[in-house]
Amino acid sequence: MSELTNEEIEGRLNAQRETLALVVALLAGPDKTSERIWAELEARFQFQNNQEDPGAVPSCAFAIESAMMREFKLIFEEARARKAEWNAE
């Protein structure tokens, strides 16, 4: 397997994010299922801080979870923007 540059990885991840946002925007219509799609996505980027010691050093797992939540938020925001753009047309 060839080594990928950081730029290549970022480009591929951006393409996946755009694709997922497009799919979410296409699936989200004016019904209860659509409300659930938006709610489920939004719930995944809401930070749940159940940490007992707020001064503790974040672990690697925390960093991964934080990155994952940021990605959910980016997908959510991109999908909402697409949907709003289409509704304006």
C-alpha positions as CSV (number, residue, x, y, z in Angstrom):
1,M,0.0,0.0,0.0
2,S,1.3,3.4,-0.9
3,E,2.0,6.1,1.7
4,L,-0.5,8.9,1.6
5,T,0.4,12.5,2.2
6,N,-1.5,14.5,4.8
7,E,-2.9,16.6,1.9
8,E,-4.2,13.4,0.2
9,I,-5.8,12.1,3.4
10,E,-7.4,15.5,4.1
11,G,-8.7,15.7,0.5
12,R,-10.2,12.2,0.8
13,L,-11.8,13.0,4.2
14,N,-13.3,16.2,2.8
15,A,-14.8,14.3,-0.1
16,Q,-16.3,11.8,2.3
17,R,-17.7,14.6,4.5
18,E,-19.2,16.3,1.4
19,T,-20.8,13.1,0.2
20,L,-22.3,12.3,3.6
21,A,-23.7,15.8,3.9
22,L,-25.2,15.5,0.5
23,V,-26.9,12.2,1.4
24,V,-28.2,13.6,4.7
25,A,-29.6,16.7,2.9
26,L,-31.2,14.5,0.3
27,L,-32.8,12.2,2.9
28,A,-34.1,15.0,5.0
29,G,-37.6,16.0,3.9
30,P,-40.5,17.6,5.8
31,D,-41.4,14.7,8.0
32,K,-40.8,13.0,11.4
33,T,-38.0,10.8,10.0
34,S,-36.1,13.9,8.9
35,E,-36.5,15.5,12.3
36,R,-35.0,12.3,13.7
37,I,-32.1,12.4,11.3
38,W,-31.2,16.0,12.3
39,A,-31.7,15.2,16.0
40,E,-29.5,12.1,15.9
41,L,-26.7,13.9,14.1
42,E,-26.9,16.9,16.5
43,A,-26.8,14.6,19.5
44,R,-23.5,13.1,18.3
45,F,-21.7,16.4,18.5
46,Q,-23.0,17.6,21.8
47,F,-20.3,17.3,24.4
48,Q,-21.1,15.1,27.4
49,N,-18.7,16.0,30.1
50,N,-19.0,13.4,32.9
51,Q,-15.4,13.9,33.8
52,E,-14.8,13.9,37.6
53,D,-11.5,15.8,37.5
54,P,-11.8,18.8,35.2
55,G,-8.0,19.4,35.5
56,A,-7.1,15.9,34.3
57,V,-5.0,15.7,31.2
58,P,-7.1,14.5,28.2
59,S,-6.3,11.0,27.0
60,C,-5.8,9.8,23.5
61,A,-9.3,8.4,23.5
62,F,-10.7,11.8,24.5
63,A,-8.8,13.4,21.6
64,I,-10.3,10.8,19.2
65,E,-13.8,11.3,20.6
66,S,-13.4,15.1,20.4
67,A,-12.3,14.9,16.7
68,M,-15.2,12.6,16.0
69,M,-17.7,15.1,17.5
70,R,-16.2,17.9,15.4
71,E,-16.6,15.8,12.3
72,F,-20.3,15.1,13.1
73,K,-20.8,18.8,13.6
74,L,-19.2,19.6,10.3
75,I,-21.3,17.1,8.5
76,F,-24.5,18.4,10.2
77,E,-23.7,22.0,9.3
78,E,-22.8,21.2,5.7
79,A,-26.0,19.2,5.3
80,R,-28.1,22.0,6.8
81,A,-26.5,24.5,4.5
82,R,-27.1,22.3,1.4
83,K,-30.8,21.8,2.5
84,A,-31.2,25.6,3.0
85,E,-29.6,26.3,-0.3
86,W,-31.9,23.9,-2.2
87,N,-35.0,25.3,-0.4
88,A,-34.1,28.8,-1.4
89,E,-34.1,27.9,-5.1
